């Protein structure tokens, strides 16, 4: 009986290994006290949502090709509001100005608020075959949330990147994260 259990446990662990090898890794996240998921929903539902790319995760591929390939992957992996990702800057800029900044291979000491304020991002050399992104959700010149994520990827069309976006968006746009949640709990 024990031998059967061990064999079953070993087979289950071996079956999970390919899934783990394909999964993205999402780093820790930070949410500013002002972050409120309901505000994100209100700002993006049935609206275009600007994505700003900084850097190139695949230096040997034309940045325009990378951008064109990543946009449909992001759209396919989008979070729950019926938003439409776009690289186009709205004219006139909305007020408040919400956007997602994706910095590829960021410098290790790159801070989110200066990126949201429009300061140029700083980078470190990327590792071939690794897609590494620092995702920053901005409102005007301030960061509302951020996280990092990485996965192995052979090029901009690698399906592992879409899976990374799917996991990343759940973290950077975390549902249930609300600046009023503590007060709501007290009055229930």
PAZAPA-4460 file (N, C-alpha, C; in steps of 0.05 Angstrom, whole numbers, plus 32768, in hexadecimal, padded with zeros to 4 digits):
% residues 188
    n_x    n_y    n_z   ca_x   ca_y   ca_z    c_x    c_y    c_z   seq   type   mol
   8010   7FE8   8000   8000   8000   8000   8011   8019   8000     1      X     A
   8026   801A   8011   8038   8031   8012   8046   8035   7FF8     2      X     A
   804F   801E   7FEC   805E   8020   7FD3   804C   802C   7FBD     3      X     A
   8033   8025   7FBC   8021   8030   7FA8   801E   804E   7FAC     4      X     A
   801B   8057   7FC5   8019   8074   7FCB   8032   8083   7FC2     5      X     A
   8049   8077   7FC8   8062   8084   7FC0   8065   8086   7FA2     6      X     A
   805E   8070   7F95   805F   8070   7F77   804B   8085   7F6C     7      X     A
   8033   8086   7F77   801F   809A   7F6E   8029   80B6   7F73     8      X     A
   8035   80BB   7F8A   803F   80D6   7F91   8057   80DD   7F7E     9      X     A
   8068   80CA   7F79   807E   80CF   7F67   8075   80D5   7F4B    10      X     A
   8062   80C5   7F41   8057   80CA   7F26   8049   80E6   7F24    11      X     A
   803A   80ED   7F39   802D   8107   7F39   8042   811E   7F39    12      X     A
   8057   811B   7F48   806C   812F   7F49   807A   8131   7F2E    13      X     A
   807E   811A   7F21   808B   811B   7F06   8079   8128   7EF2    14      X     A
   805F   8123   7EF4   804C   812F   7EE1   804B   814E   7EE4    15      X     A
   8050   8157   7EFD   804F   8174   7F02   8068   8182   7EF8    16      X     A
   807E   8174   7EF5   8097   8181   7EEE   8096   8191   7ED3    17      X     A
   808B   8186   7EBE   8089   8196   7EA5   8079   81B0   7EA9    18      X     A
   8064   81AF   7EB9   8054   81C7   7EBD   8064   81DB   7ECD    19      X     A
   8074   81D2   7EE0   8084   81E5   7EEF   809A   81F1   7EDE    20      X     A
   80A5   81E1   7ECC   80BA   81EC   7EBA   80AF   8201   7EA7    21      X     A
   8096   8200   7EA1   808A   8213   7E8E   807E   822C   7E9D    22      X     A
   807B   822A   7EB7   806E   8240   7EC5   8080   8258   7EC8    23      X     A
   8073   826F   7EC9   8081   8288   7ECE   8085   828B   7EEC    24      X     A
   8099   829B   7EF3   809D   82A2   7F0F   8096   82BF   7F12    25      X     A
   8084   82C5   7F25   807D   82E0   7F2B   8089   82E7   7F46    26      X     A
   8097   82FE   7F46   80A4   8306   7F5F   8090   8312   7F72    27      X     A
   809B   831D   7F88   808A   832B   7F9C   807C   8343   7F90    28      X     A
   8067   834B   7F9B   8058   8362   7F91   8056   8377   7FA7    29      X     A
   8052   8390   7F9E   804E   83A6   7FB0   8035   83B5   7FA7    30      X     A
   8025   83BD   7FBA   800D   83CD   7FB4   800E   83E6   7FC4    31      X     A
   800D   83FD   7FB7   800D   8417   7FC5   7FF3   8418   7FD5    32      X     A
   7FF4   8428   7FEB   7FDB   842B   7FFB   7FC3   8435   7FEA    33      X     A
   7FC9   8443   7FD4   7FB4   844E   7FC3   7FA8   8439   7FB0    34      X     A
   7FB5   8422   7FAD   7FAC   840E   7F9A   7F90   8404   7FA2    35      X     A
   7F7E   8403   7F8F   7F63   83F9   7F93   7F5B   83EB   7F79    36      X     A
   7F55   83D2   7F7B   7F4E   83C3   7F63   7F35   83CE   7F56    37      X     A
   7F22   83D8   7F66   7F0A   83E4   7F5A   7F11   83FC   7F49    38      X     A
   7F25   840B   7F50   7F2E   8422   7F40   7F39   8418   7F26    39      X     A
   7F49   8403   7F26   7F54   83F7   7F0E   7F3D   83EE   7EFC    40      X     A
   7F29   83E0   7F07   7F12   83D7   7EF7   7F04   83EF   7EEA    41      X     A
   7EFE   8403   7EFA   7EF0   841A   7EF0   7F00   8429   7ED9    42      X     A
   7F1A   842A   7EDC   7F2B   8438   7EC9   7F2F   8428   7EAF    43      X     A
   7F2B   840E   7EAF   7F32   83FD   7E98   7F1B   83EE   7E8B    44      X     A
   7F05   83EB   7E99   7EEF   83DA   7E8E   7EE4   83E7   7E75    45      X     A
   7EE5   83D8   7E5F   7EDB   83E0   7E45   7EEA   83F8   7E3A    46      X     A
   7F04   83FB   7E42   7F14   8411   7E39   7F2F   8408   7E30    47      X     A
   7F3D   8418   7E20   7F59   8411   7E1A   7F6B   8417   7E33    48      X     A
   7F7F   8406   7E36   7F91   8408   7E4D   7FAE   8408   7E41    49      X     A
   7FBC   841E   7E45   7FD6   8421   7E39   7FEB   8410   7E47    50      X     A
   7FFC   8403   7E37   8013   83F4   7E40   802B   8402   7E34    51      X     A
   803F   8407   7E45   8058   8414   7E3C   806E   83FF   7E3F    52      X     A
   807C   83FA   7E29   8093   83E7   7E2A   80AD   83F6   7E2D    53      X     A
   80BE   83ED   7E3E   80D9   83F9   7E42   80ED   83E2   7E40    54      X     A
   80FF   83E5   7E2D   8113   83D0   7E28   8109   83BC   7E14    55      X     A
   811A   83A8   7E0E   8113   8394   7DFB   811C   8379   7E07    56      X     A
   8109   8367   7E0D   8110   834D   7E19   811F   833B   7E06    57      X     A
   811E   8341   7DEC   812C   8330   7DD8   813D   8343   7DC6    58      X     A
   8155   834A   7DCF   8166   835D   7DC1   816B   8357   7DA4    59      X     A
   816B   833D   7D9C   8170   8336   7D81   8157   8336   7D6F    60      X     A
   8140   8340   7D7A   8127   8342   7D6B   811F   835F   7D6B    61      X     A
   8116   8368   7D54   810D   8384   7D51   80F8   838B   7D66    62      X     A
   80FC   83A1   7D75   80E9   83A9   7D8A   80CC   83AC   7D81    63      X     A
   80C8   83B5   7D68   80AD   83B7   7D5E   80A0   839C   7D5B    64      X     A
   80B0   8388   7D52   80A6   836D   7D50   809F   8361   7D6B    65      X     A
   80B0   8366   7D7F   80AB   835D   7D9A   8091   8369   7DA5    66      X     A
   808E   8384   7DA1   8076   8391   7DAB   805D   8387   7D9D    67      X     A
   805F   8383   7D83   8047   8379   7D74   8040   835D   7D7D    68      X     A
   8053   834D   7D84   804E   8331   7D8D   8044   8330   7DA9    69      X     A
   804D   8342   7DBB   8045   8341   7DD7   8029   834B   7DDB    70      X     A
   8020   835F   7DCC   8006   836B   7DD1   7FEF   8356   7DD0    71      X     A
   7FED   8345   7DBB   7FD7   8332   7DBC   7FDA   831D   7DD2    72      X     A
   7FF2   8318   7DDB   7FF6   8305   7DF1   7FEB   8312   7E0B    73      X     A
   7FF1   832C   7E0F   7FE7   833A   7E26   7FC8   833B   7E25    74      X     A
   7FBD   8340   7E0E   7FA0   8342   7E0B   7F93   8327   7E12    75      X     A
   7F9F   8312   7E09   7F94   82F7   7E0E   7F96   82F0   7E2C    76      X     A
   7FAA   82FB   7E3A   7FAE   82F5   7E56   7FA3   830A   7E68    77      X     A
   7F94   831D   7E5D   7F8B   8335   7E6C   7F7B   832E   7E85    78      X     A
   7F7C   8340   7E99   7F6C   833C   7EB1   7F4E   833F   7EAB    79      X     A
   7F3D   833C   7EBF   7F20   833B   7EBC   7F13   8354   7EAF    80      X     A
   7F19   836C   7EB4   7F0A   8381   7EA7   7F0C   837E   7E88    81      X     A
   7EF8   8388   7E7B   7EF8   8386   7E5D   7F09   839C   7E52    82      X     A
   7F22   839C   7E58   7F35   83B1   7E4F   7F42   83A8   7E35    83      X     A
   7F4D   83BB   7E27   7F5C   83B6   7E0E   7F77   83C3   7E11    84      X     A
   7F8C   83B1   7E12   7FA7   83BC   7E14   7FAE   83CA   7DFA    85      X     A
   7FBD   83E0   7DFD   7FC6   83EF   7DE6   7FE1   83FC   7DED    86      X     A
   7FF1   8401   7DD8   800A   8410   7DDC   8005   842D   7DD7    87      X     A
   7FEF   8434   7DCB   7FE9   8450   7DC4   7FE4   8461   7DDD    88      X     A
   7FF0   8478   7DDE   7FEB   848B   7DF3   7FD1   849A   7DEC    89      X     A
   7FBD   849A   7DFE   7FA5   84A8   7DF8   7FAA   84C6   7DF5    90      X     A
   7F9A   84D2   7DE3   7F9D   84EF   7DDF   7F81   84FB   7DE1    91      X     A
   7F7D   850D   7DF3   7F8F   8516   7E08   7F92   8500   7E1D    92      X     A
   7FA9   8502   7E2C   7FAD   84EE   7E41   7F96   84EE   7E55    93      X     A
   7F8E   84D7   7E5E   7F78   84D6   7E72   7F82   84E1   7E8D    94      X     A
   7F6F   84E9   7E9D   7F75   84F3   7EB7   7F62   84E5   7ECB    95      X     A
   7F6D   84D4   7EDC   7F88   84CC   7EDF   7F92   84BA   7EC8    96      X     A
   7FAD   84BA   7EC6   7FBA   84AB   7EB0   7FC3   8490   7EBA    97      X     A
   7FB3   847B   7EB5   7FBA   8460   7EBD   7FC9   8452   7EA6    98      X     A
   7FDC   8442   7EAD   7FEB   8433   7E99   7FFB   841D   7EA6    99      X     A
   8004   840A   7E96   8015   83F4   7E9F   8030   83F8   7E91   100      X     A
   8045   83F9   7EA1   8060   83FC   7E95   806E   83E1   7E99   101      X     A
   8077   83D5   7E83   8086   83BC   7E84   80A3   83C2   7E7E   102      X     A
   80B5   83BF   7E91   80D1   83C3   7E8E   80DF   83A8   7E8C   103      X     A
   80EC   83A3   7E75   80F9   838A   7E71   8116   838C   7E7A   104      X     A
   811F   8378   7E89   813A   8377   7E94   8142   8391   7EA2   105      X     A
   8132   8399   7EB7   8137   83B2   7EC4   8151   83B1   7ED5   106      X     A
   815C   83C8   7EDA   8172   83C9   7EEE   8168   83C0   7F09   107      X     A
   8178   83B4   7F18   816F   83A8   7F32   8166   83BE   7F45   108      X     A
   8170   83D7   7F42   8168   83EC   7F55   8154   83FF   7F48   109      X     A
   8145   83F7   7F34   8132   8408   7F26   8119   840A   7F38   110      X     A
   8110   8422   7F3E   80F9   8427   7F4E   80E1   842D   7F3D   111      X     A
   80C9   8426   7F46   80B1   8428   7F37   80A7   8445   7F33   112      X     A
   80A8   8455   7F49   809D   8471   7F46   80AC   8481   7F31   113      X     A
   80C6   8481   7F30   80D3   8490   7F1A   80CB   8487   7EFE   114      X     A
   80C6   846D   7EFB   80BD   8463   7EE1   80A2   846E   7EDB   115      X     A
   8090   846E   7EEE   8075   847A   7EEA   8077   8498   7EE5   116      X     A
   808A   84A5   7EF0   808E   84C2   7EEC   809A   84C9   7ED1   117      X     A
   80A2   84B4   7EC2   80AC   84B9   7EA7   80CA   84B9   7EA5   118      X     A
   80D8   84B4   7EBB   80F6   84B2   7EB9   80FD   8499   7EA9   119      X     A
   8112   849B   7E9A   811B   8484   7E89   8122   846C   7E9B   120      X     A
   8119   8455   7E93   8120   843D   7EA1   813E   8436   7E9D   121      X     A
   8149   8428   7EB0   8164   841E   7EAE   8163   8400   7EAC   122      X     A
   8176   83F4   7E9E   8175   83D8   7E98   818E   83CA   7EA1   123      X     A
   818D   83B0   7EA2   81A4   839F   7EA6   81A5   838C   7E8E   124      X     A
   81BB   837F   7E89   81BC   836C   7E73   81A9   8355   7E78   125      X     A
   819A   834F   7E64   8188   8338   7E66   8196   831E   7E63   126      X     A
   8189   8308   7E6B   8193   82EE   7E68   8186   82E1   7E50   127      X     A
   8196   82D7   7E3D   818A   82CA   7E25   8177   82B4   7E2E   128      X     A
   815F   82B3   7E21   814C   829E   7E27   813B   82A3   7E3F   129      X     A
   813E   82BB   7E4C   812D   82C1   7E64   811E   82DB   7E5E   130      X     A
   8104   82DA   7E62   80F2   82F1   7E5F   80ED   82FC   7E7B   131      X     A
   80F8   8313   7E82   80F6   831F   7E9D   80E9   833A   7E9A   132      X     A
   80D4   833E   7EAA   80C5   8358   7EA8   80BF   8363   7EC4   133      X     A
   80C0   837D   7EC6   80B9   838C   7EDE   809F   839B   7ED6   134      X     A
   8088   8393   7EE1   806E   839E   7EDA   8066   83B3   7EEF   135      X     A
   8060   83CB   7EE5   8059   83E1   7EF7   803F   83ED   7EEE   136      X     A
   802B   83ED   7F00   8011   83F9   7EFB   8012   8415   7F06   137      X     A
   800F   8429   7EF4   8012   8445   7EFB   7FF8   8454   7EFA   138      X     A
   7FF5   8468   7F0B   7FE0   847D   7F09   7FEF   8497   7F0A   139      X     A
   7FED   84A6   7EF5   7FFC   84BF   7EF1   801A   84B9   7EF6   140      X     A
   8027   84C7   7F09   8044   84C3   7F0C   804A   84B1   7F24   141      X     A
   8036   84A2   7F2E   803A   8490   7F45   8033   8473   7F3F   142      X     A
   8042   8462   7F4C   803E   8445   7F49   8027   843D   7F5C   143      X     A
   8015   842C   7F51   8000   8420   7F62   8006   8404   7F6A   144      X     A
   8014   83F5   7F58   801D   83DA   7F5F   8033   83D2   7F4C   145      X     A
   8043   83BE   7F55   8057   83B4   7F43   805F   8397   7F4B   146      X     A
   806A   8389   7F38   8075   836F   7F3D   8089   8369   7F26   147      X     A
   8097   8353   7F29   80A9   8349   7F14   80A1   832D   7F0D   148      X     A
   80A8   8324   7EF5   80A2   8309   7EEC   80B7   8301   7ED8   149      X     A
   80BC   82E7   7ED6   80CF   82DD   7EC3   80C8   82C0   7EBB   150      X     A
   80D1   82B9   7EA3   80CD   829E   7E99   80E2   8299   7E83   151      X     A
   80E7   8280   7E7D   80F7   827A   7E66   80E7   8280   7E4D   152      X     A
   80F4   828B   7E39   80E6   8290   7E20   80FA   8291   7E09   153      X     A
   80F3   8285   7DF3   8105   8283   7DDC   8102   829B   7DCA   154      X     A
   80EC   82AA   7DCC   80E7   82C0   7DBA   80CD   82CD   7DC2   155      X     A
   80C5   82E4   7DB5   80AD   82F2   7DBD   8093   82E3   7DBA   156      X     A
   8093   82CF   7DA9   807B   82BF   7DA5   8079   82A6   7DB6   157      X     A
   808B   82A3   7DC9   808B   828B   7DDA   8072   828B   7DEB   158      X     A
   8062   8275   7DEB   804A   8274   7DFB   804E   8277   7E19   159      X     A
   8066   8272   7E23   806B   8276   7E3F   8068   8293   7E47   160      X     A
   806C   82A6   7E35   8068   82C2   7E3B   804B   82C9   7E40   161      X     A
   8039   82BD   7E30   801D   82C2   7E35   8015   82B8   7E51   162      X     A
   801F   82A0   7E59   8019   8295   7E73   8025   82A7   7E89   163      X     A
   803C   82B3   7E84   8048   82C6   7E97   8035   82DE   7E9A   164      X     A
   802C   82E9   7E84   8019   8300   7E86   8000   82F9   7E96   165      X     A
   7FF6   82E1   7E91   7FDD   82D9   7E9F   7FE2   82D9   7EBE   166      X     A
   7FF9   82CF   7EC6   7FFF   82CE   7EE3   8007   82EA   7EED   167      X     A
   8015   82F9   7EDE   801E   8314   7EE5   8007   8327   7EEA   168      X     A
   7FF3   8326   7ED8   7FDC   8338   7EDA   7FCC   8333   7EF3   169      X     A
   7FCA   831A   7EFB   7FBC   8313   7F14   7FC9   831F   7F2C   170      X     A
   7FE3   8324   7F2B   7FF2   832F   7F41   7FF2   834D   7F40   171      X     A
   7FF9   8359   7F2A   7FFC   8376   7F28   7FE0   8384   7F2A   172      X     A
   7FCB   8376   7F21   7FB0   8381   7F23   7FA0   836F   7F36   173      X     A
   7FA8   836D   7F4E   7F9D   835A   7F62   7F81   8362   7F6A   174      X     A
   7F6F   834F   7F65   7F53   8353   7F6E   7F52   8351   7F8C   175      X     A
   7F3F   835F   7F98   7F3C   835D   7FB5   7F4F   8370   7FC3   176      X     A
   7F62   837B   7FB5   7F74   838E   7FC1   7F66   83A9   7FC0   177      X     A
   7F5E   83B4   7FD7   7F4E   83CC   7FD7   7F56   83DE   7FEE   178      X     A
   7F59   83F7   7FEA   7F61   8409   7FFF   7F4A   840C   8014   179      X     A
   7F32   8404   800C   7F1C   8407   801F   7F14   83EC   802C   180      X     A
   7F22   83D7   8025   7F1A   83BC   802F   7F1A   83BA   804D   181      X     A
   7F2D   83C8   805B   7F2E   83C6   8078   7F15   83D3   8084   182      X     A
   7F0D   83EA   8079   7EF5   83F7   8083   7EDC   83E7   807D   183      X     A
   7EDA   83DA   8065   7EC3   83CA   805E   7EC0   83B3   8071   184      X     A
   7ED6   83A6   8079   7ED5   8390   808C   7ECA   8399   80A7   185      X     A
   7ED0   83B1   80B0   7EC7   83BB   80CA   7EA9   83C0   80CA   186      X     A
   7E9D   83C6   80B3   7E81   83CE   80B2   7E6F   83B8   80A7   187      X     A
   7E79   83A0   80A5   7E68   8389   809C   7E5A   837D   80B3   188      X     A
***
